[in-house]
Amino acid sequence: MAHDKPNLPQKICAACARPFAWRRKWARDWAEVRFCSDACRTGRYAAAKGGLDPGGGKR
């Protein structure tokens, strides 16, 4: 039996607006999942786009 990855449910990330697919670790709480990654969940994605620190941040 082949693995049918294209048939997994998808959502749109609340932070970056990109689609992401269901993962086994989210099986119990898929209804509450809103973000595609920890970076989006914690707001690091907005900082990388320049939303929080226009000066460029630490180097």
Summary of the structure (lengths in Angstrom):
residues: 59
radius of gyration: 14.9
end to end distance: 48.9
largest distance: 52.4
contacts: 97
relative contact order: 0.17
helix: 32%
strand: 10%
